[in-house]
Each structure stands twice: as C-alpha cells, then as structure tokens.
C-alpha cells in the first residue's frame, strides 16, 4: 500500500514526521486533502488545523499559523510560521 512521507516543521522547531495515509490542511485557496499519488502542488498554508492520518496510531491534529505546503512524489512538506500538536486522537 502506498503511503505519504510527511514532515511538519515550524520556523524554529520540529513538529512531526512520519508515514501517513492522508493529510488535510487549510491553504490560502481552500481546503486540500492529499492521498498517495497526489499531483505535485505548492500552496500558501493558511492559519488553521492540519490533520494527519498516520499509517499507524492515532490521528494527529496540528495548529499551524501560516507558511507553505508542498506535495511531490508522495512527500508532503509543511513549513509553518508556528505550529504545535493540539492532540492525537483516534
């Protein structure tokens, strides 16, 4: 089964990384949902919640304060101005 390689960092600290089935986020152009095989994209990240569904474990919810969001070759990179894990719930 294909998976996404996800990395979330803030301007001054690491937030989360790992394998995921899906990533949802808010961008300046609206909501984006990413599954394995998604076409390449780069977007401005809007302030809001990023949701990651890891391949193992509970969903991860991150509060992000803007930045950018990119997808290429099943790799999702989120570089936020500031971001913190809000919770990890199933």
TIVO-2410 file (N, C-alpha, C; in nm, 3 decimals):
# residues 90
REC num residu      c1      c2      c3 atome chaine
REC   1      X   0.085  -0.119   0.000     N      A
REC   1      X   0.000   0.000   0.000    CA      A
REC   1      X   0.088   0.124   0.000     C      A
REC   2      X   0.057   0.218  -0.086     N      A
REC   2      X   0.134   0.342  -0.094    CA      A
REC   2      X   0.109   0.428   0.029     C      A
REC   3      X   0.207   0.508   0.063     N      A
REC   3      X   0.193   0.597   0.178    CA      A
REC   3      X   0.263   0.729   0.148     C      A
REC   4      X   0.234   0.826   0.231     N      A
REC   4      X   0.295   0.958   0.221    CA      A
REC   4      X   0.407   0.969   0.324     C      A
REC   5      X   0.513   1.036   0.285     N      A
REC   5      X   0.621   1.070   0.378    CA      A
REC   5      X   0.596   1.216   0.417     C      A
REC   6      X   0.561   1.238   0.544     N      A
REC   6      X   0.517   1.371   0.588    CA      A
REC   6      X   0.618   1.430   0.686     C      A
REC   7      X   0.645   1.559   0.668     N      A
REC   7      X   0.730   1.632   0.762    CA      A
REC   7      X   0.667   1.769   0.788     C      A
REC   8      X   0.650   1.800   0.917     N      A
REC   8      X   0.595   1.930   0.958    CA      A
REC   8      X   0.698   1.997   1.048     C      A
REC   9      X   0.738   2.118   1.008     N      A
REC   9      X   0.833   2.195   1.089    CA      A
REC   9      X   0.779   2.337   1.102     C      A
REC  10      X   0.816   2.401   1.211     N      A
REC  10      X   0.787   2.543   1.230    CA      A
REC  10      X   0.916   2.619   1.204     C      A
REC  11      X   0.909   2.750   1.202     N      A
REC  11      X   1.027   2.831   1.172    CA      A
REC  11      X   1.144   2.799   1.264     C      A
REC  12      X   1.115   2.764   1.389     N      A
REC  12      X   1.225   2.743   1.483    CA      A
REC  12      X   1.223   2.608   1.556     C      A
REC  13      X   1.134   2.514   1.514     N      A
REC  13      X   1.134   2.383   1.579    CA      A
REC  13      X   1.066   2.276   1.494     C      A
REC  14      X   1.104   2.152   1.521     N      A
REC  14      X   1.045   2.035   1.459    CA      A
REC  14      X   0.908   2.009   1.522     C      A
REC  15      X   0.810   1.966   1.442     N      A
REC  15      X   0.676   1.940   1.494    CA      A
REC  15      X   0.640   1.792   1.484     C      A
REC  16      X   0.644   1.733   1.362     N      A
REC  16      X   0.605   1.593   1.344    CA      A
REC  16      X   0.658   1.541   1.212     C      A
REC  17      X   0.691   1.412   1.207     N      A
REC  17      X   0.723   1.349   1.079    CA      A
REC  17      X   0.689   1.201   1.088     C      A
REC  18      X   0.661   1.142   0.973     N      A
REC  18      X   0.631   1.000   0.968    CA      A
REC  18      X   0.554   0.963   0.843     C      A
REC  19      X   0.516   0.837   0.837     N      A
REC  19      X   0.438   0.785   0.725    CA      A
REC  19      X   0.290   0.808   0.752     C      A
REC  20      X   0.216   0.843   0.647     N      A
REC  20      X   0.074   0.871   0.663    CA      A
REC  20      X  -0.007   0.821   0.545     C      A
REC  21      X  -0.134   0.798   0.571     N      A
REC  21      X  -0.229   0.759   0.466    CA      A
REC  21      X  -0.291   0.882   0.400     C      A
REC  22      X  -0.304   0.991   0.480     N      A
REC  22      X  -0.376   1.109   0.432    CA      A
REC  22      X  -0.333   1.231   0.511     C      A
REC  23      X  -0.336   1.348   0.445     N      A
REC  23      X  -0.310   1.476   0.511    CA      A
REC  23      X  -0.415   1.575   0.462     C      A
REC  24      X  -0.476   1.646   0.555     N      A
REC  24      X  -0.570   1.754   0.522    CA      A
REC  24      X  -0.517   1.883   0.583     C      A
REC  25      X  -0.535   1.994   0.509     N      A
REC  25      X  -0.488   2.123   0.560    CA      A
REC  25      X  -0.569   2.235   0.497     C      A
REC  26      X  -0.557   2.354   0.556     N      A
REC  26      X  -0.619   2.475   0.502    CA      A
REC  26      X  -0.511   2.553   0.429     C      A
REC  27      X  -0.539   2.591   0.305     N      A
REC  27      X  -0.447   2.674   0.229    CA      A
REC  27      X  -0.517   2.806   0.196     C      A
REC  28      X  -0.442   2.898   0.141     N      A
REC  28      X  -0.499   3.027   0.102    CA      A
REC  28      X  -0.609   3.010  -0.004     C      A
REC  29      X  -0.605   2.899  -0.078     N      A
REC  29      X  -0.705   2.872  -0.182    CA      A
REC  29      X  -0.816   2.780  -0.135     C      A
REC  30      X  -0.814   2.737  -0.009     N      A
REC  30      X  -0.918   2.649   0.044    CA      A
REC  30      X  -0.858   2.522   0.101     C      A
REC  31      X  -0.945   2.428   0.135     N      A
REC  31      X  -0.901   2.300   0.193    CA      A
REC  31      X  -0.829   2.216   0.089     C      A
REC  32      X  -0.731   2.140   0.135     N      A
REC  32      X  -0.663   2.045   0.048    CA      A
REC  32      X  -0.654   1.912   0.122     C      A
REC  33      X  -0.683   1.806   0.051     N      A
REC  33      X  -0.669   1.672   0.103    CA      A
REC  33      X  -0.572   1.597   0.013     C      A
REC  34      X  -0.475   1.531   0.074     N      A
REC  34      X  -0.370   1.465  -0.003    CA      A
REC  34      X  -0.368   1.316   0.031     C      A
REC  35      X  -0.374   1.234  -0.072     N      A
REC  35      X  -0.359   1.089  -0.061    CA      A
REC  35      X  -0.236   1.050  -0.143     C      A
REC  36      X  -0.182   0.929  -0.122     N      A
REC  36      X  -0.069   0.885  -0.205    CA      A
REC  36      X  -0.104   0.897  -0.354     C      A
REC  37      X  -0.007   0.940  -0.433     N      A
REC  37      X  -0.026   0.958  -0.576    CA      A
REC  37      X  -0.076   1.096  -0.616     C      A
REC  38      X  -0.092   1.187  -0.519     N      A
REC  38      X  -0.140   1.322  -0.548    CA      A
REC  38      X  -0.044   1.393  -0.643     C      A
REC  39      X  -0.098   1.476  -0.730     N      A
REC  39      X  -0.013   1.553  -0.821    CA      A
REC  39      X   0.068   1.655  -0.742     C      A
REC  40      X   0.184   1.695  -0.794     N      A
REC  40      X   0.266   1.795  -0.724    CA      A
REC  40      X   0.190   1.926  -0.707     C      A
REC  41      X   0.209   1.988  -0.591     N      A
REC  41      X   0.144   2.116  -0.564    CA      A
REC  41      X   0.226   2.190  -0.459     C      A
REC  42      X   0.223   2.322  -0.469     N      A
REC  42      X   0.279   2.406  -0.365    CA      A
REC  42      X   0.175   2.515  -0.338     C      A
REC  43      X   0.150   2.540  -0.209     N      A
REC  43      X   0.045   2.635  -0.173    CA      A
REC  43      X   0.084   2.710  -0.047     C      A
REC  44      X   0.024   2.827  -0.030     N      A
REC  44      X   0.039   2.902   0.095    CA      A
REC  44      X  -0.051   2.836   0.199     C      A
REC  45      X   0.006   2.806   0.313     N      A
REC  45      X  -0.070   2.747   0.423    CA      A
REC  45      X  -0.140   2.858   0.499     C      A
REC  46      X  -0.270   2.845   0.518     N      A
REC  46      X  -0.346   2.942   0.596    CA      A
REC  46      X  -0.346   2.898   0.742     C      A
REC  47      X  -0.370   2.992   0.831     N      A
REC  47      X  -0.379   2.958   0.973    CA      A
REC  47      X  -0.497   2.863   0.993     C      A
REC  48      X  -0.474   2.757   1.067     N      A
REC  48      X  -0.579   2.660   1.093    CA      A
REC  48      X  -0.522   2.526   1.133     C      A
REC  49      X  -0.604   2.425   1.120     N      A
REC  49      X  -0.567   2.292   1.164    CA      A
REC  49      X  -0.519   2.207   1.048     C      A
REC  50      X  -0.413   2.131   1.073     N      A
REC  50      X  -0.363   2.030   0.982    CA      A
REC  50      X  -0.395   1.896   1.045     C      A
REC  51      X  -0.454   1.805   0.968     N      A
REC  51      X  -0.487   1.673   1.020    CA      A
REC  51      X  -0.407   1.569   0.943     C      A
REC  52      X  -0.339   1.482   1.018     N      A
REC  52      X  -0.259   1.376   0.957    CA      A
REC  52      X  -0.313   1.243   1.005     C      A
REC  53      X  -0.336   1.152   0.912     N      A
REC  53      X  -0.376   1.016   0.946    CA      A
REC  53      X  -0.255   0.926   0.924     C      A
REC  54      X  -0.180   0.897   1.031     N      A
REC  54      X  -0.060   0.814   1.017    CA      A
REC  54      X  -0.095   0.672   0.974     C      A
REC  55      X   0.002   0.602   0.919     N      A
REC  55      X  -0.021   0.463   0.882    CA      A
REC  55      X  -0.043   0.377   1.006     C      A
REC  56      X   0.011   0.419   1.119     N      A
REC  56      X  -0.009   0.350   1.246    CA      A
REC  56      X  -0.035   0.454   1.354     C      A
REC  57      X  -0.128   0.425   1.443     N      A
REC  57      X  -0.153   0.515   1.555    CA      A
REC  57      X  -0.268   0.609   1.530     C      A
REC  58      X  -0.288   0.697   1.626     N      A
REC  58      X  -0.399   0.792   1.625    CA      A
REC  58      X  -0.374   0.909   1.531     C      A
REC  59      X  -0.482   0.971   1.485     N      A
REC  59      X  -0.472   1.092   1.402    CA      A
REC  59      X  -0.400   1.200   1.480     C      A
REC  60      X  -0.327   1.282   1.407     N      A
REC  60      X  -0.252   1.393   1.467    CA      A
REC  60      X  -0.313   1.522   1.418     C      A
REC  61      X  -0.346   1.611   1.512     N      A
REC  61      X  -0.402   1.742   1.480    CA      A
REC  61      X  -0.299   1.848   1.519     C      A
REC  62      X  -0.267   1.932   1.423     N      A
REC  62      X  -0.166   2.036   1.443    CA      A
REC  62      X  -0.230   2.171   1.416     C      A
REC  63      X  -0.206   2.266   1.504     N      A
REC  63      X  -0.249   2.403   1.482    CA      A
REC  63      X  -0.132   2.479   1.419     C      A
REC  64      X  -0.155   2.532   1.299     N      A
REC  64      X  -0.048   2.600   1.225    CA      A
REC  64      X  -0.087   2.745   1.198     C      A
REC  65      X   0.013   2.833   1.201     N      A
REC  65      X  -0.009   2.977   1.178    CA      A
REC  65      X   0.052   3.024   1.047     C      A
REC  66      X   0.008   2.966   0.937     N      A
REC  66      X   0.057   3.009   0.807    CA      A
REC  66      X   0.191   2.946   0.772     C      A
REC  67      X   0.233   2.964   0.648     N      A
REC  67      X   0.357   2.907   0.599    CA      A
REC  67      X   0.337   2.855   0.458     C      A
REC  68      X   0.397   2.738   0.427     N      A
REC  68      X   0.370   2.680   0.296    CA      A
REC  68      X   0.355   2.530   0.306     C      A
REC  69      X   0.291   2.474   0.203     N      A
REC  69      X   0.252   2.334   0.197    CA      A
REC  69      X   0.294   2.283   0.060     C      A
REC  70      X   0.372   2.176   0.054     N      A
REC  70      X   0.410   2.123  -0.076    CA      A
REC  70      X   0.393   1.971  -0.080     C      A
REC  71      X   0.364   1.923  -0.201     N      A
REC  71      X   0.347   1.780  -0.227    CA      A
REC  71      X   0.426   1.747  -0.352     C      A
REC  72      X   0.509   1.644  -0.344     N      A
REC  72      X   0.581   1.595  -0.461    CA      A
REC  72      X   0.631   1.454  -0.433     C      A
REC  73      X   0.603   1.363  -0.526     N      A
REC  73      X   0.648   1.224  -0.516    CA      A
REC  73      X   0.613   1.160  -0.382     C      A
REC  74      X   0.486   1.173  -0.341     N      A
REC  74      X   0.436   1.117  -0.215    CA      A
REC  74      X   0.506   1.173  -0.091     C      A
REC  75      X   0.564   1.290  -0.103     N      A
REC  75      X   0.626   1.357   0.011    CA      A
REC  75      X   0.551   1.487   0.035     C      A
REC  76      X   0.501   1.504   0.159     N      A
REC  76      X   0.431   1.625   0.198    CA      A
REC  76      X   0.520   1.700   0.296     C      A
REC  77      X   0.551   1.824   0.262     N      A
REC  77      X   0.633   1.909   0.348    CA      A
REC  77      X   0.551   2.031   0.387     C      A
REC  78      X   0.542   2.053   0.518     N      A
REC  78      X   0.472   2.169   0.569    CA      A
REC  78      X   0.571   2.250   0.652     C      A
REC  79      X   0.594   2.373   0.610     N      A
REC  79      X   0.680   2.464   0.684    CA      A
REC  79      X   0.592   2.578   0.731     C      A
REC  80      X   0.566   2.581   0.861     N      A
REC  80      X   0.474   2.679   0.918    CA      A
REC  80      X   0.551   2.788   0.990     C      A
REC  81      X   0.489   2.906   0.997     N      A
REC  81      X   0.547   3.015   1.075    CA      A
REC  81      X   0.557   2.971   1.221     C      A
REC  82      X   0.451   2.908   1.270     N      A
REC  82      X   0.450   2.846   1.402    CA      A
REC  82      X   0.350   2.732   1.397     C      A
REC  83      X   0.376   2.624   1.470     N      A
REC  83      X   0.287   2.509   1.471    CA      A
REC  83      X   0.310   2.428   1.596     C      A
REC  84      X   0.201   2.373   1.650     N      A
REC  84      X   0.207   2.287   1.767    CA      A
REC  84      X   0.106   2.174   1.750     C      A
REC  85      X   0.138   2.059   1.806     N      A
REC  85      X   0.043   1.948   1.807    CA      A
REC  85      X  -0.064   1.981   1.910     C      A
REC  86      X  -0.189   1.978   1.865     N      A
REC  86      X  -0.302   2.008   1.952    CA      A
REC  86      X  -0.344   1.883   2.026     C      A
REC  87      X  -0.356   1.773   1.953     N      A
REC  87      X  -0.391   1.645   2.013    CA      A
REC  87      X  -0.365   1.533   1.913     C      A
REC  88      X  -0.364   1.414   1.963     N      A
REC  88      X  -0.356   1.294   1.880    CA      A
REC  88      X  -0.473   1.208   1.926     C      A
REC  89      X  -0.578   1.204   1.844     N      A
REC  89      X  -0.698   1.130   1.882    CA      A
REC  89      X  -0.737   1.035   1.771     C      A
REC  90      X  -0.797   0.925   1.810     N      A
REC  90      X  -0.838   0.826   1.710    CA      A
REC  90      X  -0.965   0.865   1.641     C      A
***
